[in-house]
C-alpha cells in the first residue's frame, strides 16, 4: 500500500467518525505542519487508486468496474479523476477531484 493511500485511508476514517468534521475542513492537521506530508498524490496511478477506494462503498464494486478504466488529469494542485462510459451505454460516470498535496477529496459527482 502506498504512503499516500495509507495516509488517505487514515484521514478518511477520522473524518467520517468525527461529528465536527462536517463543520470544518477535513484537512489532516499534519498536512499543515509537517513538510514530509506533501505531494501525497504524486501521479495518475495514485489518484485513480484513491478514487476507486472512495467510490466503491458509495456506488458499489459492480458500478465502479463498469465505469473502468478511470482517467486522471492534473490541473495545478488538483487531480480530476473520471470514469469511462462503456460503448453503447447512455448515462454518466463518477468524477472525483482531490488535492495533490494532502489527498483531500474536494468533490464527488456522478453525472446522469
C-alpha positions as CSV (number, residue, x, y, z in Angstrom):
1,X,0.0,0.0,0.0
2,X,1.4,3.4,-0.9
3,X,2.2,6.1,1.7
4,X,-0.5,8.3,0.1
5,X,-3.2,5.7,0.2
6,X,-2.3,4.7,3.8
7,X,-2.5,8.3,4.9
8,X,-5.7,8.9,3.0
9,X,-7.4,6.0,4.5
10,X,-6.5,7.1,8.0
11,X,-7.6,10.6,7.3
12,X,-10.8,9.5,5.7
13,X,-11.7,7.2,8.6
14,X,-11.1,10.1,11.1
15,X,-13.3,12.4,9.0
16,X,-16.3,10.1,8.8
17,X,-16.2,9.3,12.6
18,X,-15.7,12.9,13.7
19,X,-19.0,14.7,14.1
20,X,-17.3,18.1,13.9
21,X,-15.7,17.2,10.5
22,X,-18.7,18.4,8.6
23,X,-18.3,21.9,10.1
24,X,-14.6,22.4,9.4
25,X,-12.2,21.4,6.7
26,X,-11.3,17.7,6.8
27,X,-7.6,18.5,6.1
28,X,-5.5,16.4,8.4
29,X,-3.6,18.6,10.9
30,X,-0.2,17.2,9.9
31,X,-0.7,18.3,6.3
32,X,-0.4,21.9,7.6
33,X,2.7,21.5,9.7
34,X,4.9,18.6,8.6
35,X,6.8,19.1,5.3
36,X,7.1,15.4,4.7
37,X,3.3,15.2,4.3
38,X,3.1,16.9,1.0
39,X,2.6,15.7,-2.6
40,X,0.7,12.7,-1.3
41,X,-0.9,12.1,-4.7
42,X,2.2,12.4,-6.9
43,X,0.9,10.6,-10.0
44,X,-2.1,9.4,-12.0
45,X,-2.0,5.9,-10.7
46,X,-2.2,7.1,-7.0
47,X,-5.1,9.5,-7.9
48,X,-7.1,6.6,-9.5
49,X,-6.4,4.2,-6.7
50,X,-7.7,6.6,-4.1
51,X,-10.7,7.4,-6.2
52,X,-11.7,3.7,-6.6
53,X,-11.3,3.2,-2.8
54,X,-13.6,6.1,-2.1
55,X,-16.2,5.4,-4.8
56,X,-16.6,1.6,-4.3
57,X,-18.6,1.9,-1.0
58,X,-20.7,4.7,-2.4
59,X,-21.7,3.2,-5.8
60,X,-20.7,-0.5,-5.4
61,X,-18.0,-2.6,-6.9
62,X,-20.1,-3.6,-9.9
63,X,-20.8,0.1,-11.0
64,X,-17.1,1.1,-10.5
65,X,-15.9,-1.9,-12.6
66,X,-18.5,-0.8,-15.3
67,X,-17.0,2.7,-15.4
68,X,-13.4,1.5,-15.6
69,X,-10.9,2.4,-16.8
70,X,-10.6,5.6,-14.9
71,X,-8.5,8.5,-16.2
72,X,-6.9,11.3,-14.2
73,X,-5.6,14.7,-15.2
74,X,-3.8,17.2,-13.1
75,X,-4.6,20.9,-13.1
76,X,-2.5,22.9,-10.8
77,X,-2.7,21.2,-7.4
78,X,-6.0,19.3,-8.1
79,X,-6.4,15.9,-9.7
80,X,-9.7,15.2,-11.6
81,X,-10.4,11.5,-12.0
82,X,-13.3,10.4,-14.2
83,X,-14.7,7.0,-15.2
84,X,-15.3,5.9,-18.7
85,X,-18.8,5.4,-20.1
86,X,-19.0,1.9,-21.8
87,X,-19.7,1.9,-25.6
88,X,-23.4,2.0,-26.4
89,X,-24.4,3.0,-22.9
90,X,-26.3,6.0,-22.0
91,X,-25.7,7.8,-18.7
92,X,-22.9,9.3,-16.8
93,X,-19.8,8.5,-14.9
94,X,-18.3,9.3,-11.5
95,X,-15.9,12.3,-11.2
96,X,-13.8,12.9,-8.2
97,X,-11.5,15.9,-7.5
98,X,-8.7,15.6,-4.9
99,X,-5.8,17.6,-3.6
100,X,-2.4,16.6,-5.0
101,X,-0.7,17.8,-1.8
102,X,-2.7,16.2,1.0
103,X,-5.1,13.8,-0.7
104,X,-8.3,15.6,0.5
105,X,-11.4,14.7,-1.5
106,X,-12.7,18.0,-2.8
107,X,-15.8,16.7,-4.6
108,X,-17.6,13.6,-5.7
109,X,-20.1,13.9,-8.6
110,X,-21.9,11.3,-10.6
111,X,-23.4,12.6,-13.8
112,X,-26.6,11.2,-15.4
